[in-house]
Amino acid sequence: MDNEIRKQCPLVFYHLWDDLPFPDYNMPVYNSCDHIICGSKFTYNLLNDHPEINSDAIDYVPIGFDPSIYYPMTTQEKTEFRTEFNKWTGDNFSSANFIVGAIGRHAERKQLLSIMEVFSKWQEDKDDVLLFVHSPGSDAGQSLEYALKMRYNDHKIVFSNANPMQQTDALINKFYNLMDVIVNRSTAEGFGMPIAEAMLAETPAIAVDCPGPAGLITPETGWLLPADVTPLFGNQITPYIQARYVTDEKFIAALDEAYYNKKMLKEKASNCRARIIEEFSVKSTQQAFEVAIKKAIANWTPYPEYTVHSYPDSSVNVSVNEKVQN
């Protein structure tokens, strides 16, 4: 409907893309818009470097966060929620002093089972650790709950069995404060909102070096794990795109560093909140959005109206009749 919309106003596309290579199959979508606002630096650079895309018609405006929603709780508040959490879990994990968190849908690219598998190996010689997974028990046609019961029932793993969209911001903030570190092993991640939210609560992240997490995590605020293999895959919607996988050994090494080096963990945590406020504040997002929209309006050329005045064309009829007679 771009021809209908662009007669009345500019059509602006707020866009995130996950990885390389350049998605040539998206060009019809890009060409149907007057302006593109990119939600990540990776997306902006990807489009800005393409010779067939007008750099004046794209802007970088990252997703912004309200630091008053996600924030570090006081020691007393953390203690009170931990007591509540222990009650929810039947006091089975009250001895855990190091809690690893994972938040996400149970989709294949999120690799929740891989996180659970590597954690189950890592925790064997540790009595004071816990993996808390905030995810639905059944999602995307798969049952995380069944896998947990069949394979990880005797391990220090607990999950919320709740849709992340159904929880309040206040409860999610308590979850972030409960964690010592949040992990993300996604093979493709366009942004990684739980990482940014957790960082506002001063919880550092361990993540695969995907374009999304790479825009959030620095060496001073967490662990970015370079991919060991980057195969192409595709489906009906996305014909081809790169995925990123890391070895279990690399993931375990990062967990070890977070677990054993408490000084490093604390230093990284102390830098997280300032990083997000400086680069991804909701106020900056609002202001940059306004600038981009005004630019789109200023550069907008209304889509032309086409009107059929008469049909068939009389000159064509004459020509055809003459040919028939001859």
C-alpha positions in Angstrom: 0.0 0.0 0.0 3.0 2.3 -0.2 1.5 4.1 -3.3 -1.6 5.0 -1.3 0.3 6.0 1.9 3.0 8.0 0.2 0.5 10.2 -1.5 -0.6 11.5 1.9 2.6 11.4 4.0 6.1 9.9 4.0 6.3 6.2 4.8 9.0 5.7 7.5 10.3 2.2 8.4 11.8 1.5 11.8 14.2 -1.3 11.1 16.4 -3.8 12.8 18.4 -6.5 11.0 20.2 -9.4 12.6 23.4 -10.2 10.7 25.4 -10.5 7.4 25.2 -10.7 4.5 23.3 -7.7 3.1 19.7 -8.8 2.6 19.3 -8.1 -1.1 15.8 -9.6 -0.9 14.7 -6.7 1.3 15.4 -4.1 -1.4 11.7 -4.0 -2.5 10.8 -3.2 1.1 13.5 -0.5 1.4 12.5 1.0 -1.9 8.9 1.3 -0.9 9.8 3.7 2.0 10.7 7.3 2.0 12.9 7.0 5.1 14.4 4.2 7.2 15.3 4.6 10.9 17.7 2.0 12.0 17.4 0.6 15.6 20.9 -0.6 15.8 24.3 0.7 14.7 24.9 -2.5 12.8 21.7 -2.1 10.7 22.6 1.5 10.0 26.1 0.7 8.8 24.8 -2.2 6.7 22.3 0.0 4.9 24.6 3.1 4.8 27.3 1.2 3.0 25.0 -0.1 0.2 25.4 1.8 -3.1 21.7 1.6 -4.0 20.5 3.1 -0.8 20.4 6.9 -0.3 22.4 7.7 2.8 20.3 10.9 3.3 17.2 8.7 3.7 18.4 6.7 6.7 19.1 7.5 10.3 20.4 5.7 13.4 18.0 5.9 16.4 18.6 3.0 18.9 16.0 1.6 21.2 15.9 3.6 24.4 15.3 2.6 28.0 13.9 4.3 31.0 16.4 4.0 33.9 13.6 4.5 36.4 12.0 1.2 35.4 15.1 -1.0 35.5 17.6 -0.1 38.3 19.7 -1.7 41.0 17.7 -2.4 44.2 18.9 -1.9 47.7 20.5 -4.7 49.7 17.4 -4.9 51.8 15.1 -5.1 48.8 17.2 -7.8 47.3 17.1 -9.8 50.5 13.3 -9.5 50.7 12.9 -10.7 47.1 15.3 -13.5 47.6 13.2 -14.8 50.5 10.2 -14.6 48.3 12.0 -16.4 45.5 13.1 -19.2 47.9 9.5 -19.7 48.9 8.4 -20.0 45.3 11.1 -22.7 44.7 10.4 -24.6 47.9 13.7 -23.5 49.4 15.5 -26.0 47.2 18.0 -23.4 46.0 18.4 -21.2 49.1 22.1 -22.1 49.3 22.8 -20.6 45.8 25.1 -17.6 46.1 25.8 -17.3 42.3 22.7 -17.1 40.1 22.9 -17.2 36.3 19.9 -15.8 34.5 18.5 -16.4 31.0 15.5 -14.6 29.6 13.9 -15.3 26.2 11.4 -17.2 24.1 12.0 -20.9 23.6 12.8 -20.4 19.9 15.6 -22.4 18.3 17.9 -19.3 17.8 17.7 -18.5 21.5 19.5 -21.7 22.3 17.9 -22.1 25.8 18.5 -25.9 25.7 22.2 -25.3 24.9 22.4 -22.9 27.9 20.8 -25.5 30.1 23.1 -28.3 28.8 26.3 -26.4 29.3 25.2 -25.2 32.7 24.4 -28.7 33.8 28.0 -29.7 33.1 29.5 -26.6 34.7 27.6 -26.9 37.9 28.5 -30.5 38.8 31.3 -29.5 41.2 29.6 -26.4 42.6 27.0 -26.4 45.5 26.2 -22.7 45.4 25.0 -22.0 41.9 21.7 -21.8 40.1 20.4 -21.2 36.6 17.1 -19.3 36.5 15.4 -19.4 33.1 12.5 -16.9 32.6 10.6 -18.5 29.7 7.3 -20.1 28.8 7.1 -23.9 29.5 5.6 -24.4 26.0 6.5 -22.1 23.2 7.2 -22.1 19.4 5.8 -25.6 19.2 8.4 -26.9 21.7 8.2 -27.9 25.4 10.9 -26.5 27.6 9.2 -27.9 30.6 9.3 -31.4 29.3 13.0 -31.2 28.4 13.8 -29.8 31.9 12.0 -32.6 33.6 13.4 -35.4 31.4 17.0 -34.2 31.2 17.8 -31.6 33.9 15.5 -32.5 36.7 18.4 -33.3 39.0 20.4 -30.2 38.2 20.4 -26.7 39.7 18.0 -25.3 37.2 14.7 -23.6 37.7 12.4 -21.8 35.2 9.5 -19.5 35.6 7.1 -21.2 33.2 5.7 -17.8 32.3 5.4 -15.7 29.2 7.8 -12.7 29.7 5.1 -10.4 28.2 2.8 -11.3 31.1 5.0 -10.1 33.9 5.2 -6.6 35.3 8.2 -4.4 34.8 8.7 -4.4 38.6 8.9 -8.2 38.8 11.3 -8.4 35.8 13.5 -5.8 37.5 13.6 -8.0 40.6 14.6 -10.9 38.4 17.5 -8.9 37.0 18.6 -7.9 40.5 18.4 -11.6 41.5 21.0 -12.5 38.9 24.7 -12.2 39.2 25.1 -12.5 35.5 22.7 -12.8 32.5 23.6 -15.2 29.7 22.5 -15.0 26.0 23.7 -17.7 23.6 21.5 -16.6 20.7 22.8 -17.5 17.2 21.1 -14.4 15.9 20.2 -11.3 17.9 19.2 -8.0 16.4 19.3 -6.1 19.6 19.0 -8.0 22.9 16.6 -6.0 25.1 17.0 -8.2 28.2 20.7 -7.6 28.1 20.2 -3.8 28.2 17.5 -4.0 30.8 19.7 -6.2 33.0 22.7 -3.8 32.6 20.5 -1.0 33.9 20.1 -3.1 37.0 23.9 -3.5 37.1 23.9 -7.1 36.0 26.6 -7.9 33.4 26.1 -10.2 30.5 27.8 -13.1 28.8 26.7 -13.2 25.1 27.7 -14.4 21.7 29.3 -11.6 19.7 26.2 -11.0 17.5 25.5 -7.5 16.1 22.9 -6.8 18.8 24.9 -7.7 21.9 28.0 -6.3 20.3 26.3 -2.9 20.3 25.6 -3.1 24.0 28.4 -5.0 25.7 32.0 -3.7 26.1 35.0 -5.4 27.7 34.3 -3.1 30.7 30.6 -4.3 31.1 30.5 -8.0 30.2 31.7 -10.9 28.1 31.4 -11.0 24.3 32.3 -14.4 22.9 33.6 -14.4 19.3 31.8 -16.9 17.1 33.6 -20.2 16.3 31.4 -21.0 13.2 29.1 -18.7 11.2 27.0 -20.8 8.8 24.4 -19.5 6.5 20.8 -20.7 7.0 17.4 -19.7 5.6 13.7 -20.2 5.7 10.6 -19.2 3.9 10.8 -15.6 5.2 14.6 -15.1 5.2 16.3 -16.9 2.2 19.8 -16.5 3.7 21.4 -15.0 6.8 24.4 -15.8 8.9 24.2 -17.5 12.3 26.8 -17.5 15.0 27.7 -20.4 17.3 30.3 -20.7 20.1 31.7 -23.8 21.7 30.7 -25.0 25.1 34.3 -24.6 26.2 34.2 -20.9 25.4 30.9 -20.4 27.2 32.2 -22.3 30.3 35.4 -20.2 30.4 33.3 -17.1 30.6 31.1 -18.6 33.4 34.3 -19.6 35.2 35.6 -16.0 35.1 32.4 -14.5 36.3 32.1 -17.1 39.1 35.7 -17.2 40.4 36.8 -13.6 39.7 34.4 -11.7 42.0 36.4 -8.5 41.7 36.1 -8.5 37.9 32.4 -9.3 38.1 31.9 -6.4 40.4 33.9 -4.0 38.3 31.9 -5.0 35.1 28.6 -4.6 37.0 29.5 -1.2 38.2 30.0 0.1 34.6 26.8 -1.4 33.2 24.2 1.2 34.1 26.2 4.2 33.0 26.8 2.5 29.6 23.1 2.1 28.9 22.1 5.5 30.2 24.8 7.2 28.1 24.1 5.4 24.8 20.5 4.1 25.0 18.4 6.5 27.0 14.7 6.8 26.1 15.0 10.6 26.1 17.8 10.5 23.5 15.7 8.1 21.4 12.7 10.4 21.6 14.7 13.4 20.5 16.5 11.6 17.7 13.2 10.1 16.4 11.8 13.6 16.2 14.8 14.8 14.1 14.5 11.8 11.8 10.8 12.2 11.2 11.2 15.9 10.5 13.9 15.1 8.0 11.6 12.5 6.4 8.9 15.2 6.0 11.2 17.8 4.7 12.6 15.4 2.0 9.2 13.9 1.1 8.0 14.0 -2.5 4.4 13.0 -2.6 3.7 9.8 -4.6 2.2 10.9 -8.0 -1.4 10.5 -8.8 -2.3 8.5 -11.9 -5.6 9.1 -13.6 -6.9 7.2 -16.7 -8.7 9.9 -18.7 -10.1 7.7 -21.5 -9.9 4.2 -22.7 -9.3 2.9 -25.3 -7.0 5.5 -26.8 -8.6 6.9 -30.0 -5.2 7.2 -31.8 -4.4 3.6 -31.1 -7.8 2.6 -32.5 -7.2 4.5 -35.7 -3.8 3.0 -36.2 -5.2 -0.5 -35.6 -8.2 0.1 -38.0 -5.9 1.3 -40.7 -3.7 -1.7 -40.4 -6.7 -4.0 -40.6 -8.0 -2.3 -43.7 -4.6 -2.5 -45.4 
